[in-house]
Amino acid sequence: MSDNEYTALKARAISQPLVEHIYTADPSAHVFNGRIYIYPSHDIDAGIPFNDNGDHFGMQDYHVLSMDNPGGETTDHGVALHVNDVPWAERQMWAPDAARKGEQYYFYFPAKKADGLFQIGVAVSDSPTGPFVPQPEAIQGSYSIDPAVFEDEDGQYYLYFGGIWGGQLQKYRNNQFDDQHEEPTAQEPALGPVVAKLRDDMLEFAEAPQQIRILDEQGNPLLAGDTERRFFEASWMHKYQGKYYFSYSTGDSHFICYATGDNPYGPFTYQGRILEPVVGWTTHHSICEVGGKWYLFYHDSILSGGVTHLRSVKMAEIRYDEQGRIQTLKPYLD
Ligand code: FUB
């Protein structure tokens, strides 16, 4: 695409970047104490060539963003955690999330260890903006990428995670790594995301992670070949009118989709698309209620002129119909 085409797309975008002085992606948004906090990846150009494993996503630290209300000024609170401060991590600080419990804030993040495998770590602060102090080791039994933490109404917290291809989920079965494993064939059930309840201290899993099933309208598991609907990465969980809404990215087909269920573990039944493809290869989001309205936080690569690993976080309102279906957003007007 030419510069002129990006300028035209920018004008048609339904929202603009929340910050432009740094590149940010994978926004996980929460309201803590009446303020909106966004926990994004901090994109940089690490000078690593593009490949299917996503090695060019060479992020090294995290910044926390916040705002008073939708449309308000966005504050960048600076570096909240750096890879050099995490004893077990070597590189690739990918999509994070955070939770509040009591007076403490818990920041969950994936990173690669020196052996090249992703794990998920947790770091703690008494402020929602950090700095966060990492635990010396990754969460025991964690693997893959894209942690998303969900607090249910009964006060239990759950960590959702996983992502195929560069996220390495295809190398695991029943929580065990085997380099021989690959994605299932097109006619086999797709790999699901993974969930585990967190221990009361929020620092470890309270149980063995279990795979979530996403079903089609007939109650059959989505197949690995169903690339426009199957799970790829970017788990998110929210609750609306008593129902559990699990949303995710379809990766190589570039949609944000959702599926609903009756409990945090699923199964979830596929319902439809939340967001049509954005500029850039990846798409990753969160959903958060602010003052009685619901917002999708997402990213695109318009600001960098389409560089897939230099993204910008954005937000836009989403609406439900009377049946609780989310109306699909088009990120650029026709
Ligand atoms: O930001 C790096 C990776 O790109 C994330 O972990 C994925 O969800 C994708 O957005």
Residues whose N, C-alpha, C, O or C-beta is under 5 A from the ligand:
A	BS01	FUB	D26 S41 F57 W94 A95 I145 D146 E233 A234 T282 T283 H284
